[in-house]
Amino acid sequence: YDFTDKTVMGVLLNGYDSRWAMDALTTVNLTKNGQSESSAELLLDEVNHWKHMGINLNLRHNYSKSKYTSFDADYLFYKDDNPINYTNSYFDENEVFIYDELARSTKLTPIKTWVSKFDYNNQVNENMKIETGAKGAFSTFDNDASVANFINNVWEIDQTLTSKSDLAENIYAAYFAMEYVINDHWSSKVGLRYEYTDSQLDTETEGNIVDRQYGKIFPTIFLNRKFSDELNMNLSYAKRITRPTFSQMAPYVIMWDPDTFTLGNIEIQPAFSNSIKYDINYKSSIFSLVYSYEDSSIARFQITYDTINDRIILRSENLDFTKIFSATFGTPLRISDWWRTQNNITYTKSSIRAFNSPNDTFDLSSGSLRANSTSSFKFSNNLTFDIVGSYQGPRFSGTSKIEDTFRMDIGLHKDFGDRWGSLKFGIIDLFDSYDYNSVTDIPEEKLQIIRNFRYSYRSFRLTYASNFGSSKVKSSRVRETGSEEERKRIN
């Protein structure tokens, strides 16, 4: 809405109600010295129901074409209801059925976030632009997670896997950035951001277990050298923070077998990284080198052994540090007027230090190759066929080594013009080859875990898209809200 020629107000509303259900079967074989001792089958029946509602209010005042202020106010509400029922069947060494048992878990998590953000932008002259602003983000959640076993016709709560907790997290930030064109060949951008975080997390049984306050400065430096219209190079340095998602923090329970569980980690901490990047762009080709050092890296699905309850636990954990060096080359190829490709290849060398215990660490390192290629075949002005192939070599995710993966997707796209829209048919994972297999081998703990997951199968998609309404109507402003970072932390 335009109040005046210089002041504009905008309101965005969004929401969804998403519910999916899943049946999954896990098979467990217990062996000793290569001989089968027993086995179990776990049939899982899960429902994950997410509700979301959000509103954004934006007010922008333009002092001139090159100077403006902007204010955003956001409110986000999410609610996750995640019940799971288990039927566990046990067999002896000869695969003869012994008995069944029932178990169930529940998780109810409402999440609320309020965000206020103010920005000032000024193109001072043709060589200099400055940006400054401040932001406050205030988040809370209440999490109720429980596990029960059906014993003697009564549901008995497992107190070791049941918890009620609530989080209050306040983040205050201020930033300043300046872009400066030095001459026809050199340009630069420098920025400085300060963030202060106050986190409080309480549980029903233990009281306050997280009471964390910290302030950090995050600088960024960017330098560009333009040799010609076709060739330029960039050099940059940045310090960043990666906060755990709310789902990683909120306790939850997933049973993989009677003695293996995935849990949330209410004590997980943010990670801080320093990275240097250098890249050269020639026409549409790019060569890039990146080195980063991340302190307290967050690694998902890390395996530990719970000696008290004789269980294997998978959850997000903080590593001591992660060092990564990567080199990337990407280039398009125009083989003919009707066949074009985009190809990228990346080599990554990573080293991590993880914890055996609070005072004991161990090191792992590996190299990995990733490649992807997209080919587009143009049969006519309105009919195209696409092939997308990707390969990821073996690599580490925290302390788990993931085997290589390969996937190919294809799609046929037909455009019927501006009035009638377009139709696309696609096959995802054409060869049904995308498996997730990993091994965790920690000799110091006498622990070896082999995991094989199939998250999805070959699927077929048919999509029709069309624009409605008059093309002469003025389109809305394309803008980000003040809560983009907070939305990324939901899952």
C-alpha positions in Angstrom: 0.0 0.0 0.0 1.4 3.4 -1.0 0.8 6.1 1.7 2.7 8.7 -0.3 5.1 8.8 -3.2 7.8 8.0 -0.7 6.3 5.7 1.9 5.1 2.2 1.2 3.6 -0.4 3.5 3.4 -4.2 2.8 1.8 -7.1 4.6 2.5 -10.7 3.9 0.5 -13.7 5.3 1.6 -17.3 5.0 0.8 -20.6 6.5 0.4 -24.3 5.9 -1.0 -27.5 7.4 1.2 -30.4 6.5 0.6 -34.0 7.5 2.4 -37.0 6.4 2.2 -40.6 7.5 4.8 -43.4 7.2 5.0 -47.1 7.7 8.6 -48.4 8.0 10.2 -51.8 8.7 13.5 -52.3 10.5 15.2 -55.6 10.7 17.8 -56.3 13.3 20.2 -59.3 13.4 22.3 -60.0 16.4 25.4 -62.2 15.8 28.3 -63.3 17.9 31.5 -64.6 16.3 29.6 -64.7 13.0 26.8 -66.9 14.4 23.2 -65.7 14.6 21.9 -65.4 18.1 18.6 -63.7 17.6 16.7 -61.2 15.4 13.9 -58.6 15.6 11.6 -56.8 13.3 10.3 -53.3 14.2 7.2 -52.0 12.4 6.9 -48.3 12.8 3.7 -46.3 12.2 4.5 -42.6 12.3 2.5 -39.4 11.7 4.2 -36.0 11.5 1.7 -33.1 11.5 3.1 -29.6 11.1 1.0 -26.4 11.3 2.4 -22.9 10.6 1.1 -19.4 10.5 3.1 -16.3 9.9 2.7 -12.6 9.3 5.1 -9.9 8.2 4.6 -6.1 8.3 7.0 -4.0 6.3 7.2 -0.2 6.2 9.7 1.5 3.7 10.4 5.2 3.3 12.3 6.3 0.2 14.2 9.6 0.8 15.4 9.4 -2.8 16.1 6.8 -5.5 19.3 5.9 -3.7 18.4 6.3 0.0 15.8 4.6 2.1 14.9 3.1 5.5 13.0 -0.1 6.0 11.3 -1.7 9.1 10.1 -5.3 9.4 8.0 -6.9 12.1 7.4 -10.6 12.0 5.5 -13.2 14.0 5.9 -16.9 13.3 4.0 -19.8 14.9 4.8 -23.5 14.3 3.3 -26.6 15.9 4.7 -30.1 15.5 2.6 -33.2 16.6 4.6 -36.3 16.0 3.1 -39.6 17.4 4.8 -42.9 16.6 3.6 -46.5 17.3 5.9 -49.5 17.3 5.2 -53.2 17.0 8.4 -55.2 17.9 8.6 -58.9 17.0 11.4 -61.1 18.3 12.8 -64.4 16.9 15.4 -66.9 18.0 18.6 -68.0 16.2 16.5 -70.2 14.0 14.1 -67.3 13.1 11.3 -68.9 15.1 8.9 -66.3 16.5 9.2 -65.7 20.3 7.0 -62.8 21.2 5.7 -59.3 20.4 5.8 -56.1 22.3 4.2 -52.7 21.8 5.8 -49.2 22.3 4.8 -45.7 21.5 6.4 -42.2 21.5 4.8 -38.8 21.3 6.2 -35.3 20.7 4.3 -32.0 20.8 6.2 -28.8 20.2 4.7 -25.4 19.7 7.4 -22.8 18.5 6.8 -19.0 18.6 9.2 -16.4 17.2 8.9 -12.6 17.1 11.4 -10.6 15.0 11.9 -6.8 14.6 14.4 -5.5 12.0 15.5 -2.0 10.9 17.7 -1.2 7.9 19.1 2.0 6.4 20.6 2.0 2.9 22.3 5.0 1.2 24.1 5.1 -2.2 26.2 8.0 -1.1 27.8 8.5 -4.5 28.6 6.5 -7.6 31.5 4.9 -5.7 30.2 4.3 -2.2 27.2 2.6 -0.7 26.5 2.1 3.0 24.1 -0.2 4.8 23.4 -0.3 8.5 20.7 -1.8 10.7 19.6 -3.6 13.9 17.6 -6.7 14.6 16.0 -8.5 17.5 14.7 -12.1 17.4 12.9 -13.7 20.3 12.0 -17.4 20.2 10.3 -19.8 22.6 9.2 -23.4 22.5 7.6 -25.8 24.8 8.5 -29.4 24.2 6.7 -32.5 25.6 8.3 -35.8 24.5 7.5 -39.2 26.0 8.0 -42.9 25.5 5.8 -45.7 26.9 5.9 -49.5 26.7 2.8 -51.7 26.9 3.4 -54.0 29.9 0.8 -56.2 31.5 -2.0 -54.5 29.5 -0.9 -51.1 30.9 1.1 -48.3 29.2 4.1 -47.6 31.4 6.1 -44.4 30.9 9.9 -44.8 30.3 11.2 -42.0 32.4 14.7 -42.2 30.9 13.3 -41.2 27.5 10.6 -38.8 28.6 11.0 -35.1 29.2 9.2 -31.7 29.3 11.3 -28.7 28.5 10.9 -25.0 27.5 13.3 -22.7 25.7 13.6 -18.9 25.7 16.2 -17.5 23.3 16.8 -13.8 22.7 19.2 -12.6 19.9 20.2 -9.0 19.5 22.2 -7.9 16.4 23.6 -4.7 14.8 25.5 -4.4 11.5 27.3 -2.0 9.3 28.5 -2.6 5.7 30.2 -0.4 3.0 30.7 -1.0 -0.7 33.4 1.1 -2.3 34.5 1.2 -5.9 38.2 2.0 -5.8 38.7 2.4 -9.6 37.7 0.8 -12.9 39.4 -2.4 -11.9 39.1 -2.8 -8.1 36.0 -2.8 -5.8 35.5 -3.8 -2.2 33.0 -4.5 0.5 33.6 -4.6 4.2 31.1 -5.4 6.9 30.9 -5.8 10.7 28.1 -7.5 12.6 27.7 -7.9 16.3 25.3 -10.4 17.9 24.4 -11.0 21.5 22.6 -14.2 22.5 20.8 -15.1 25.7 19.5 -18.7 25.9 17.6 -20.2 28.8 16.4 -23.8 28.8 14.5 -25.5 31.6 13.3 -29.1 32.1 10.5 -30.3 34.4 12.8 -32.6 36.3 16.2 -30.9 36.3 15.3 -27.2 36.3 17.6 -24.8 34.5 20.2 -26.8 32.5 21.1 -24.2 29.9 22.0 -20.6 30.9 24.1 -19.2 28.2 25.0 -15.6 27.3 27.6 -14.6 24.7 28.4 -11.8 22.4 30.4 -12.2 19.1 31.7 -9.9 16.4 31.5 -11.2 12.8 33.6 -9.4 10.2 33.4 -9.8 6.4 35.8 -8.6 3.7 35.3 -8.9 -0.1 37.7 -7.7 -2.8 37.0 -7.9 -6.5 39.5 -7.4 -9.4 38.1 -6.9 -12.9 40.6 -7.6 -15.6 38.1 -7.4 -18.5 34.4 -7.9 -19.3 35.1 -11.6 -19.5 37.6 -12.1 -16.6 37.5 -11.2 -13.0 38.6 -12.6 -9.6 37.2 -12.4 -6.1 38.9 -12.8 -2.7 36.8 -12.9 0.5 37.0 -13.6 4.2 34.0 -14.2 6.5 33.3 -15.2 10.1 29.9 -16.8 10.6 27.7 -18.5 13.2 25.6 -21.6 12.6 22.9 -22.1 15.2 21.3 -25.5 15.8 17.8 -25.9 14.4 14.9 -26.0 16.9 14.3 -29.6 15.9 17.8 -30.5 16.9 17.4 -28.8 20.2 13.9 -30.0 21.1 14.0 -33.5 22.6 12.4 -36.2 20.5 12.7 -40.0 20.3 12.8 -42.4 17.3 13.4 -46.1 18.0 15.4 -47.9 15.3 15.6 -51.2 17.3 15.0 -52.0 20.9 18.5 -50.7 21.9 19.0 -47.9 19.4 17.4 -44.5 19.6 17.6 -41.1 17.8 17.2 -38.3 20.3 17.2 -34.5 20.4 20.1 -32.7 22.2 19.0 -29.8 24.4 22.6 -28.9 25.2 23.9 -28.6 21.6 25.8 -25.3 21.0 26.2 -23.1 17.9 29.2 -23.4 15.6 31.6 -20.6 14.6 33.5 -20.6 11.3 36.2 -18.6 9.6 36.5 -19.0 5.9 38.6 -17.7 3.1 37.5 -18.0 -0.5 39.2 -17.2 -3.8 37.6 -17.6 -7.2 38.2 -16.7 -10.8 35.4 -16.2 -13.3 36.1 -16.4 -17.0 33.0 -15.9 -19.2 30.6 -18.5 -17.7 33.2 -20.7 -16.2 34.4 -20.6 -12.6 37.3 -22.0 -10.6 37.0 -21.6 -6.8 39.2 -22.4 -3.7 37.8 -22.4 -0.2 39.4 -23.0 3.2 37.4 -22.9 6.4 37.9 -23.7 10.0 34.8 -24.3 12.1 34.8 -24.5 15.9 32.2 -26.7 17.7 30.9 -28.0 14.3 27.3 -29.5 14.5 27.2 -33.0 13.1 23.9 -34.9 12.8 23.2 -38.5 13.8 26.4 -39.0 15.8 26.6 -42.3 17.6 27.4 -42.7 21.4 26.9 -45.5 23.8 24.7 -45.0 26.9 26.5 -47.2 29.4 23.8 -46.6 32.1 20.8 -47.8 30.1 22.8 -50.1 27.7 21.6 -48.2 24.6 23.1 -46.8 21.4 22.1 -43.1 20.9 22.1 -41.1 17.7 21.8 -37.4 18.0 23.3 -34.1 16.8 26.6 -33.4 18.6 29.2 -30.7 18.7 32.6 -31.8 17.3 35.8 -30.1 18.6 36.5 -28.6 15.1 36.2 -29.2 11.4 38.8 -28.1 8.8 37.7 -28.1 5.1 39.6 -27.3 1.9 37.7 -27.5 -1.4 38.4 -26.8 -5.1 35.5 -26.4 -7.5 35.5 -26.1 -11.3 32.3 -25.4 -13.2 31.7 -24.7 -16.9 28.8 -24.8 -19.4 29.3 -26.5 -22.8 27.2 -25.8 -25.9 27.6 -29.0 -27.9 25.1 -27.8 -30.6 22.2 -25.5 -31.0 19.9 -28.1 -29.4 22.2 -29.6 -26.8 23.6 -27.6 -23.9 25.2 -28.8 -20.7 26.3 -27.4 -17.3 29.0 -29.3 -15.5 30.5 -29.0 -12.0 33.1 -30.9 -10.1 34.4 -30.4 -6.5 37.1 -32.0 -4.5 36.9 -31.6 -0.8 39.5 -32.5 1.8 38.1 -32.5 5.4 39.6 -33.1 8.8 37.7 -33.3 12.0 38.4 -33.8 15.7 35.6 -35.4 17.7 35.1 -36.3 21.3 35.3 -39.8 22.8 34.6 -38.1 26.2 34.8 -34.6 27.5 38.6 -34.9 27.9 39.4 -37.4 25.2 39.4 -36.7 21.4 40.3 -38.5 18.2 41.0 -37.3 14.6 39.6 -38.3 11.2 40.3 -37.1 7.7 39.2 -37.9 4.2 39.0 -36.6 0.6 35.8 -36.7 -1.5 34.8 -36.0 -5.0 31.4 -34.5 -6.0 30.3 -34.1 -9.6 27.0 -33.2 -11.3 26.0 -32.5 -14.9 22.8 -31.2 -16.5 22.0 -31.7 -20.1 19.2 -29.8 -21.9 17.9 -31.0 -25.3 15.8 -28.5 -27.1 13.6 -30.3 -29.6 11.6 -27.2 -30.5 10.9 -23.7 -29.1 8.4 -25.1 -26.7 9.6 -28.7 -26.0 12.7 -29.6 -24.0 14.2 -32.7 -22.4 16.5 -32.5 -19.3 18.9 -35.0 -17.8 20.4 -34.3 -14.4 23.1 -36.7 -13.0 24.9 -36.3 -9.7 27.7 -38.3 -8.0 29.0 -37.9 -4.4 32.0 -39.9 -3.4 32.6 -41.3 0.1 32.9 -38.7 2.8 32.6 -38.2 6.5 29.6 -36.7 8.3 31.0 -36.2 11.8 32.4 -39.6 12.9 30.3 -41.6 10.3 31.7 -42.4 6.9 29.1 -42.3 4.2 29.4 -44.4 1.1 29.3 -43.0 -2.4 25.9 -42.1 -3.9 24.6 -41.7 -7.5 21.3 -40.4 -8.8 19.8 -39.4 -12.2 16.6 -37.5 -12.8 15.0 -36.8 -16.2 12.2 -34.5 -17.2 10.2 -33.5 -20.3 8.9 -29.9 -20.4 6.2 -28.6 -22.8 5.4 -24.9 -22.9 1.9 -24.0 -24.3 2.5 -20.2 -24.3 1.7 -17.4 -21.9 -2.0 -18.1 -22.0 -2.1 -21.9 -21.5 0.8 -22.5 -19.1 3.2 -25.4 -19.2 3.3 -29.1 -18.4 6.2 -31.1 -17.1 6.7 -34.8 -16.5 9.7 -36.0 -14.5 11.2 -39.2 -13.2 13.1 -38.7 -9.9 15.9 -41.2 -9.3 15.5 -43.0 -12.6 17.7 -46.0 -11.7 16.4 -46.3 -8.1 20.0 -46.0 -6.9 20.0 -43.4 -4.2 20.8 -45.2 -1.0 22.3 -43.8 2.2 24.8 -46.2 3.7 27.2 -45.3 6.5 29.7 -46.9 8.9 30.8 -45.6 12.3 34.0 -47.3 13.5 35.5 -46.1 16.8 38.0 -48.7 18.0 38.7 -46.7 21.2 35.1 -47.4 22.3 35.0 -50.9 20.7 32.0 -49.5 18.6 31.2 -50.3 15.0 27.8 -49.4 13.6 26.7 -50.1 9.9 23.6 -48.3 8.8 21.6 -48.7 5.5 18.8 -46.3 4.8 16.5 -45.9 1.8 14.7 -42.5 2.3 12.9 -42.6 -1.1 12.3 -44.6 -4.2 11.9 -43.9 -7.9 9.1 -41.4 -8.2 7.0 -39.9 -11.1 5.8 -36.3 -11.1 3.4 -34.5 -13.4 3.2 -30.8 -12.9 1.0 -28.2 -14.6 1.7 -24.5 -14.0 -0.1 -21.4 -15.3 -0.3 -17.7 -14.4 -3.8 -16.2 -14.0 -4.9 -12.6 -14.1 -3.8 -9.6 -16.1 -0.2 -9.2 -17.0 -0.7 -5.4 -16.9 -1.3 -5.4 -13.1 1.6 -3.9 -11.1 3.5 -6.7 -9.4 4.2 -6.7 -5.7 7.6 -5.8 -4.4 10.1 -8.6 -4.3 11.6 -8.6 -0.9 12.8 -10.7 2.0 11.2 -10.6 5.4 13.0 -10.0 8.7 12.6 -13.6 9.7 14.4 -15.5 6.9 17.1 -16.8 9.2 14.6 -18.0 11.8 12.5 -19.9 9.2 15.6 -21.9 8.2 16.0 -23.1 11.9 12.6 -24.9 12.1 13.8 -28.2 10.5 
